[in-house]
Amino acid sequence: QVQLVESGGGLVQPGGSLRLSCTVSGSMFQIVAMGWYRQAPGKQRDLVATATSGGSTNYADSVKGRFTLSRDSGLNTVYLQMNSLKPEDTAVYYCNVRGYPTYGSTWNDYWGQGTQVTVSS
């Protein structure tokens, strides 16, 4: 069974930095993409950044130049380095993995439990 374990959230002052990590455990035939989404209170869950196994990375416009997504394929781990944090970055951040659980299966989306990031003075 595929599980995503997240860590790294917390409280930080504006302008500060945090690093989120997410590790995929369990067997998966092929990972197509890994990344992060976030959901602020009363809002929908939105893409923050995602990286495909082919090497392309996509960022939300609001985080470009401040956030960096990196991936350690050997460890099935994805990191989100968040710099110059702003109060509007406050949200629950969810790790996402898209992939094929077994050979010949359809692709699935898997989600972590979410980690709170609060940017406040």
C-alpha positions as CSV (number, residue, x, y, z in Angstrom):
1,Q,0.0,0.0,0.0
2,V,1.4,3.4,-1.0
3,Q,1.8,5.9,1.8
4,L,3.2,9.5,1.7
5,V,4.9,10.7,4.8
6,E,5.4,14.5,5.1
7,S,7.4,16.6,7.4
8,G,8.8,20.1,7.8
9,G,5.8,22.4,8.3
10,G,5.6,25.0,11.1
11,L,5.4,28.6,12.1
12,V,7.8,31.1,10.5
13,Q,8.0,34.9,10.3
14,P,7.5,36.7,7.0
15,G,10.7,36.5,4.9
16,G,11.7,33.3,6.5
17,S,12.3,29.8,5.1
18,L,11.0,26.3,5.5
19,R,11.7,23.0,3.8
20,L,9.1,20.4,3.4
21,S,9.8,16.8,2.6
22,C,7.7,13.9,1.4
23,T,8.7,10.3,1.2
24,V,6.8,7.6,-0.7
25,S,6.7,4.2,1.0
26,G,5.3,1.0,-0.4
27,S,5.5,-0.5,-3.8
28,M,4.6,1.5,-6.9
29,F,5.3,0.3,-10.4
30,Q,6.0,3.8,-11.9
31,I,5.9,7.3,-10.5
32,V,4.8,9.8,-13.1
33,A,5.0,13.0,-11.1
34,M,5.6,14.2,-7.5
35,G,4.9,17.6,-6.0
36,W,3.0,19.8,-3.6
37,Y,-0.4,21.4,-3.4
38,R,-1.8,23.8,-0.8
39,Q,-5.1,24.7,0.6
40,A,-5.9,27.8,2.6
41,P,-9.0,28.1,4.8
42,G,-12.1,28.5,2.7
43,K,-10.2,28.0,-0.6
44,Q,-9.7,25.2,-3.1
45,R,-6.6,23.1,-3.2
46,D,-4.1,24.6,-5.6
47,L,-0.9,23.4,-7.3
48,V,2.3,24.8,-5.8
49,A,4.9,22.8,-7.7
50,T,5.2,19.5,-9.4
51,A,8.0,17.6,-11.1
52,T,7.6,14.9,-13.7
53,S,9.8,11.8,-14.0
54,G,10.7,13.2,-17.4
55,G,12.5,16.1,-15.7
56,S,10.1,19.0,-16.2
57,T,9.0,21.2,-13.2
58,N,6.0,23.4,-13.0
59,Y,5.5,26.2,-10.4
60,A,2.5,28.3,-9.6
61,D,3.1,31.9,-10.6
62,S,2.8,33.0,-7.0
63,V,5.8,31.0,-5.8
64,K,8.1,31.3,-8.8
65,G,11.5,32.6,-7.7
66,R,10.8,31.8,-4.1
67,F,10.1,28.1,-3.9
68,T,12.3,25.3,-5.3
69,L,11.1,21.7,-5.8
70,S,13.7,19.0,-5.9
71,R,13.5,15.2,-6.0
72,D,15.6,12.3,-4.9
73,S,14.4,9.5,-7.2
74,G,16.5,6.9,-5.4
75,L,14.8,7.7,-2.1
76,N,11.4,8.4,-3.6
77,T,11.5,11.7,-1.8
78,V,10.5,15.2,-2.9
79,Y,11.5,18.4,-1.2
80,L,10.0,21.9,-1.3
81,Q,12.4,24.6,-0.3
82,M,10.3,27.7,0.5
83,N,12.1,31.0,0.8
84,S,10.9,34.6,1.3
85,L,7.7,33.3,2.8
86,K,4.7,35.6,2.9
87,P,1.6,35.6,5.0
88,E,-0.4,34.6,1.9
89,D,1.6,31.3,1.8
90,T,-0.2,30.2,4.9
91,A,-2.0,27.0,4.1
92,V,-2.0,23.2,4.6
93,Y,0.5,21.8,2.2
94,Y,-0.2,18.4,0.7
95,C,2.3,16.1,-1.0
96,N,1.0,14.5,-4.2
97,V,2.3,11.6,-6.1
98,R,0.8,10.5,-9.4
99,G,1.7,7.0,-10.7
100,Y,0.8,3.5,-11.7
101,P,0.6,1.2,-8.7
102,T,1.1,-2.0,-10.8
103,Y,2.0,-2.9,-14.3
104,G,-1.0,-2.4,-16.6
105,S,-3.0,-0.5,-14.0
106,T,-4.5,3.0,-14.5
107,W,-2.7,5.9,-12.9
108,N,-3.7,7.0,-9.4
109,D,-3.2,10.2,-7.3
110,Y,-1.9,9.7,-3.8
111,W,-2.0,12.3,-1.1
112,G,-0.2,12.9,2.1
113,Q,-1.9,13.8,5.3
114,G,-1.0,17.5,5.0
115,T,1.3,19.7,6.9
116,Q,0.5,23.2,8.2
117,V,2.6,26.1,7.2
118,T,1.9,29.4,9.0
119,V,3.6,32.6,8.0
120,S,3.0,35.3,10.7
121,S,4.9,37.8,12.8
